[in-house]
């Protein structure tokens, strides 16, 4: 049951008077301005409104005013962004939580609680104005927990690399959540978490608990985390990796071999291959150009990066970090393949 706390503003004294009897609120907790309880005893306790106790601001003696509410957001560089403004003059102002985009709000600590920070303003017919801070103890969901994962996939054997296409189903729980999303790495085939997660997969609005989320076209080596949200904000779950949910021992052994090779690839020339020499910003072909039929470079996703013939050296300066497959065919029918880790 939602309850309303009445805040009566004293224009002359610059204080706020409260009563918990008019709207049936059962407790007075905190407010950031001076409060006089209905007993007349003042208190300096800051008040943080909750979802169940919502404020109504009233001027004494039935005076009317134009009202406004602004919320400090992380989108506005530390400034308060106005969300609600009354049309015309009214005797009281009841803040409708649904009119405010709380999810963008900046948070401050109030008595150890992470609270949203807003401003209430008014101007009366007589020209009296005031602006004062208000705080809201409105919390995002608890940290989402992935309680079950199902990963089904098919392998594309035409690729020169273990390549999977499949779907992943996540069973997720988070207290207070009514929506979820999944953020994941922009590239698959990773052996450690990336510095940032560039893709947000969908927005799942759900009323079922726990929720089941489906992610499509999942490959191995993709890192991801689940976000749980409500109208007051988002919380983030642990970082997980799709490779951890593969049960095929043979495939896992191939991936482990690649991981070991990835750890061992040097940015200097490779002494183990007489034809393809790897450098930090270049790949050199150590052969007679008349013998080269073609060369190809593919990303591990299978996408062609470059190809050609009769080239002594390829610059890799503008390539993104990650693994590539370099192959060379000769006119004598030989083929050389090596993996290149761009650092």
VOGU-3710 file (C-alpha; in Angstrom, 3 decimals, decimal comma):
1> xxxxxxxxxx> 0,000/0,000/0,000  1,397/3,382/-1,027  1,206/6,105/1,604  1,656/9,839/1,239  3,622/12,089/3,553  2,391/15,672/3,695  5,094/18,364/3,727  3,781/21,794/4,767  6,241/24,550/3,852  6,616/27,570/6,143
11> xxxxxxxxxx> 7,577/30,476/3,855  8,532/32,860/6,656  10,626/30,546/8,782  12,129/28,564/5,896  11,133/25,297/7,543  8,903/22,426/6,569  6,101/21,122/8,784  4,975/17,529/8,482  2,024/15,489/9,645  1,625/11,765/9,222
21> xxxxxxxxxx> -2,063/11,744/10,179  -3,776/13,352/7,183  -2,888/10,673/4,622  -2,463/7,772/7,014  1,330/7,413/6,868  2,559/5,378/9,797  6,062/6,790/10,127  8,163/9,880/9,614  11,679/8,966/8,547  13,931/11,633/7,066
31> xxxxxxxxxx> 13,955/14,895/5,158  16,890/17,057/4,172  15,334/20,382/5,315  14,251/21,286/8,840  11,164/19,365/9,854  8,758/20,160/12,615  6,835/17,052/13,589  3,155/17,348/14,336  4,150/17,511/18,015  5,923/20,793/17,246
41> xxxxxxxxxx> 9,381/19,440/18,069  11,989/20,248/15,371  14,392/17,712/13,915  17,319/18,026/11,502  17,037/14,481/10,139  17,283/14,282/6,346  14,278/12,509/4,863  14,515/10,003/2,024  11,146/9,223/0,477  10,405/5,650/-0,519
51> xxxxxxxxxx> 8,150/3,910/-2,989  5,570/3,339/-0,281  5,715/6,826/1,285  5,411/9,546/-1,353  5,483/13,305/-0,785  2,787/15,940/-1,190  4,033/19,525/-0,778  1,575/22,133/0,529  1,907/25,842/1,293  0,363/27,206/4,519
61> xxxxxxxxxx> -2,837/29,271/4,624  -4,074/27,781/1,362  -1,583/29,783/-0,709  -1,180/28,633/-4,305  1,998/28,318/-6,369  3,504/26,975/-9,528  5,528/23,871/-8,747  8,353/21,978/-10,369  10,472/18,925/-9,768  13,955/18,279/-11,164
71> xxxxxxxxxx> 16,184/15,237/-10,886  19,966/15,204/-10,879  20,992/12,820/-13,670  24,259/11,414/-14,938  23,225/12,602/-18,407  23,233/16,277/-17,474  26,817/16,720/-16,215  25,859/17,252/-12,600  22,914/19,558/-13,344  19,325/18,990/-12,279
81> xxxxxxxxxx> 17,047/18,162/-15,220  13,410/19,252/-14,924  10,830/16,497/-15,357  7,615/17,794/-13,791  6,072/21,275/-13,875  2,550/22,176/-12,861  0,301/24,022/-15,280  -1,027/27,060/-13,448  -1,139/27,659/-9,706  -2,124/24,922/-7,270
91> xxxxxxxxxx> -2,388/24,719/-3,485  -0,390/21,487/-3,258  2,007/19,453/-5,344  1,884/15,668/-5,343  4,837/14,099/-7,136  3,794/11,337/-9,539  6,683/8,872/-9,653  5,656/7,673/-13,106  6,416/11,127/-14,560  10,112/10,901/-13,663
101> xxxxxxxxxx> 12,794/8,887/-15,480  14,460/7,712/-12,286  16,662/5,277/-14,199  18,886/8,191/-15,290  19,216/9,633/-11,793  22,503/10,353/-10,052  22,905/8,773/-6,636  24,283/10,112/-3,368  24,785/8,499/0,023  22,222/9,345/2,714
111> xxxxxxxxxx> 22,857/7,550/5,996  24,559/4,695/4,178  21,826/4,312/1,571  22,245/5,053/-2,142  19,555/7,643/-2,837  18,365/9,623/-5,831  18,706/13,396/-5,532  16,094/15,890/-6,702  14,947/19,490/-6,318  11,475/20,878/-5,611
121> xxxxxxxxxx> 10,806/24,482/-6,582  7,827/26,827/-6,368  6,825/30,417/-7,050  3,733/31,989/-5,460  1,357/34,629/-6,787  3,158/37,110/-4,549  6,471/36,245/-6,172  7,939/34,271/-3,276  10,224/31,517/-4,554  12,135/28,662/-3,055
131> xxxxxxxxxx> 14,158/25,645/-4,164  15,108/22,796/-1,838  16,668/19,360/-2,048  14,756/16,125/-1,696  16,062/12,562/-1,606  14,454/9,259/-2,604  15,369/5,829/-1,299  14,300/4,102/-4,525  16,441/1,089/-5,322  17,249/-0,892/-8,469
141> xxxxxxxxxx> 16,845/-4,684/-8,381  19,199/-6,938/-6,507  22,223/-8,327/-8,343  20,923/-10,747/-10,998  21,782/-14,406/-10,487  22,062/-16,841/-13,410  20,807/-20,103/-11,953  20,784/-22,251/-15,091  22,277/-22,146/-18,606  21,398/-24,220/-21,667
151> xxxxxxxxxx> 23,664/-23,877/-24,732  22,772/-25,713/-27,951  24,833/-25,217/-31,092  25,965/-26,603/-34,432  29,532/-26,486/-35,701  30,432/-25,124/-39,129  33,236/-27,397/-40,347  33,833/-25,309/-43,489  35,612/-22,677/-41,385  39,373/-22,919/-40,700
161> xxxxxxxxxx> 38,593/-22,439/-37,020  36,161/-23,978/-34,522  33,026/-21,999/-35,416  29,692/-22,441/-33,675  26,187/-21,151/-34,242  23,670/-21,709/-31,506  21,271/-20,356/-28,929  21,761/-19,902/-25,210  18,962/-19,871/-22,653  19,629/-18,202/-19,298
171> xxxxxxxxxx> 17,463/-18,677/-16,230  17,816/-15,476/-14,208  16,541/-14,227/-10,852  16,726/-10,737/-9,351  14,571/-9,319/-6,583  12,574/-6,293/-7,700  13,310/-6,723/-11,427  10,737/-6,305/-14,171  13,157/-6,142/-17,128  16,505/-7,620/-18,171
181> xxxxxxxxxx> 19,169/-7,162/-20,833  22,412/-8,910/-21,758  25,659/-7,074/-22,552  28,366/-9,015/-24,337  31,756/-8,647/-26,000  31,834/-7,340/-29,551  34,021/-10,272/-30,652  33,874/-14,028/-29,972  36,847/-16,376/-29,578  38,269/-14,575/-26,569
191> xxxxxxxxxx> 40,255/-16,197/-23,771  39,873/-13,407/-21,210  37,204/-10,753/-20,528  37,399/-7,643/-22,735  37,963/-4,141/-21,393  34,435/-3,149/-22,387  31,178/-4,715/-23,533  29,984/-2,983/-26,659  26,680/-4,697/-27,411  23,438/-4,827/-25,447
201> xxxxxxxxxx> 21,265/-7,707/-26,561  17,594/-6,816/-26,403  15,359/-5,720/-23,592  13,385/-8,469/-21,954  10,314/-7,216/-20,127  8,995/-9,967/-17,950  6,604/-10,617/-15,118  7,698/-14,207/-14,581  10,135/-15,141/-11,843  12,582/-16,579/-12,544
211> xxxxxxxxxx> 12,924/-15,232/-16,081  14,256/-17,204/-19,055  16,311/-15,162/-21,550  17,245/-16,347/-25,036  20,440/-15,186/-26,794  20,794/-16,092/-30,470  23,845/-16,786/-32,674  26,190/-17,494/-29,783  29,763/-18,638/-30,452  32,495/-19,801/-28,101
221> xxxxxxxxxx> 34,680/-17,271/-26,309  31,966/-14,650/-25,880  31,880/-12,889/-22,507  28,617/-11,455/-21,234  26,708/-10,304/-18,177  23,033/-9,900/-17,357  21,524/-6,584/-16,287  18,376/-6,460/-14,150  16,276/-3,306/-14,143  13,188/-1,556/-12,890
231> xxxxxxxxxx> 11,981/2,044/-13,116  14,597/3,127/-10,551  17,753/1,760/-12,166  19,833/-1,243/-13,194  22,090/-3,724/-11,459  24,775/-5,878/-13,055  25,460/-9,576/-12,691  28,739/-11,480/-12,817  30,743/-11,732/-16,044  30,307/-15,159/-17,655
241> xxxxxxxxxx> 31,793/-16,880/-20,726  30,019/-19,058/-23,283  32,982/-21,468/-23,419  32,262/-22,526/-19,839  28,948/-24,034/-20,970  30,377/-26,298/-23,712  30,424/-29,975/-22,734  32,046/-31,445/-25,885  35,467/-32,651/-24,666  36,974/-32,741/-28,178
251> xxxxxxxxxx> 35,885/-29,190/-28,944  37,132/-27,976/-25,577  40,498/-29,589/-26,296  40,713/-27,688/-29,614  39,858/-24,427/-27,873  42,474/-25,107/-25,192  45,073/-25,710/-27,922  44,175/-22,362/-29,440  44,464/-20,729/-26,034  47,942/-22,147/-25,562
261> xxxxxxxxxx> 48,944/-20,972/-29,030  47,480/-17,558/-28,267  49,635/-17,311/-25,148  52,694/-18,372/-27,115  52,328/-16,154/-30,188  55,015/-13,494/-30,259  54,830/-10,085/-31,884  58,252/-10,668/-33,403  59,084/-12,758/-36,454  58,271/-16,439/-36,088
271> xxxxxxxxxx> 61,334/-18,667/-36,533  59,122/-21,754/-36,892  57,635/-20,896/-40,280  59,993/-20,384/-43,222  57,385/-18,685/-45,410  55,109/-16,492/-43,251  56,922/-14,225/-40,787  54,853/-12,360/-38,199  55,665/-8,894/-36,900  53,888/-6,456/-34,598
281> xxxxxxxxxx> 52,528/-4,322/-37,459  53,304/-6,403/-40,527  53,245/-9,861/-42,050  56,151/-10,734/-44,366  56,165/-13,509/-46,968  59,659/-15,023/-47,171  59,494/-16,491/-50,679  60,072/-15,717/-54,344  57,136/-13,604/-55,490  57,069/-15,499/-58,763
291> xxxxxxxxxx> 56,178/-18,645/-56,790  53,232/-17,074/-54,904  49,837/-17,907/-56,316  47,734/-16,123/-53,667  47,510/-15,109/-50,037  44,440/-14,725/-47,819  43,856/-13,342/-44,351  40,653/-14,103/-42,454  39,432/-13,042/-39,058  38,463/-15,955/-36,849
301> xxxxxxxxxx> 34,835/-15,088/-37,567  35,489/-16,195/-41,153  35,384/-12,633/-42,530  37,962/-11,912/-45,236  40,389/-9,166/-44,184  42,561/-9,033/-47,301  43,749/-11,191/-50,185  45,945/-10,867/-53,243  49,100/-12,177/-54,915  52,742/-11,283/-55,507
311> xxxxxxxxxx> 53,037/-9,186/-52,349  56,136/-9,183/-50,212  54,582/-7,594/-47,086  51,176/-6,742/-45,555  50,741/-3,890/-43,086  48,530/-4,775/-40,117  48,677/-1,307/-38,583  44,948/-0,588/-38,807  43,721/-4,038/-37,817  41,792/-4,585/-34,612
321> xxxxxxxxxx> 43,246/-6,664/-31,820  42,570/-10,377/-32,003  43,361/-13,580/-33,871  43,635/-13,970/-37,650  44,330/-16,885/-39,976  46,971/-16,227/-42,667  47,314/-18,618/-45,619  49,568/-18,676/-48,688  49,258/-20,885/-51,800  52,187/-21,476/-54,130
331> xxxxxxxxxx> 52,233/-22,319/-57,812  53,779/-25,644/-56,837  50,533/-26,603/-55,057  51,738/-26,058/-51,495  49,705/-24,256/-48,815  51,027/-22,578/-45,674  48,720/-21,569/-42,795  49,584/-19,767/-39,578  47,605/-18,004/-36,862  48,431/-14,358/-36,190
341> xxx> 47,621/-12,624/-32,908  47,343/-8,876/-33,440  48,302/-7,174/-30,172
//
